[in-house]
Amino acid sequence: MTPEFVMGLARQSLETLLAVSLPVLLLSLVVGLFISIFQSVTQIQEMTLSFVPKIVVTFLALLLFGSWMMSKMTDFTREIFQNINHWVQ
């Protein structure tokens, strides 16, 4: 294994990680931003008002994108296992 190969595999791993986590994190961020704006406008400083909607949106995002996320991770893992005998010698 060359250092370039290891760096390429690490890059591919990080790209997969970002692609899989992006939908859930992005939706949580958008909901958190809207809740923060709502709290600022209405001056309601209730902690559960910001926490509960983000949790609900996170669970809904996992339900919506879960199969795609699992497929992406499974494809990456399958590629690793199929090519490991070529890489380690």
GIURKA-V981191 format. One record per helix or strand of 2 or more residues. SS is the DSSP state (A for helix, B for strand). FROM is the first residue (numbers start at 1). LEN is the number of residues. Records with the same first field share a line. If there is no record, write none. Layout:
BEGIN
SS->FROM-LEN + FROM-LEN
END
This chain:
BEGIN
A->3-40 + 47-41
END
